[in-house]
Amino acid sequence: VGLNAYTAVVDAYARRGEFHEALHVIQSAKEDGYTPDAIMWITLLSPCRHYAALSVATQAFTEIQHMENST
């Protein structure tokens, strides 16, 4: 299983509005030694807008900003 597979599962959960599960998959990826990338976090943003999930969108934005500042 690679990072792309985790991202696909995050996308599937997010599109259904199941953000708790999507965030759990991101945590599982971390535990399996994968570092979530910006694409994984960006995958959450559109569904967040659709479902008005501001807290998850804020978390994704913060993670993306952190990545930008780390490089």
N, C-alpha and C positions, 0 to 999 in steps of 0.2 A: 504494500500500500504506500503510495507516495503522497506528497503534499497536494497534488491536483485532485486526488480522490477525496481527501478531506475537504477541500474547497467545494467540490461538487456536492457533498453531503450537506455542508453548511448552506449552500445555495438552495438545496431542496427544502431543508427545514425552514429557512428564512422566507422562501416564497409562500410557504403555508402559514406563516406567522408564528411558527414555533421557535421563538428566539431563545428560550431557555435551552432547548435541545441543540440549537445551532452553536450557542456559546459552549455547551458541554463538549461538542465535537472539537471545537477549537482547543479547549483544555486537554482533551484526549490526544490531539496532535502534539501538543507541547510535551505531554507525558511520554509520548512515543518517540521523542527526540526531534520533532519537526518544529521549525520556527515559523509561525504564521507570517505570511507576507502581506503586503498591501492589497494584493488581489483578493485574498481571503477576506480581509476586512471590508474592502469596497463592495464585495458581494452582498454584504448585509445592508448597505445604504438604501438601495431602491425599495426593498421590501419594508424597511423601517419607515420610509415616507408613506408607503401604501397603508401600513397598519398603524401609523402615528406612534411608533415606538421610539420616542425621543431619547430615552435613557440608553438604549442599545446603540442608536446612531451616535450619540455623544461618546460612548465607549469606543466605537469603531473609529471615529474621528480622532480621538485622543491617541489611540494606538498608531494610527497612520502618521500623525504629527510626531510621535515619539520616534518612529522609524526614520522620518525625514531629518530629524535633528541628530540622529545617531550617525548619519553618513557624512 
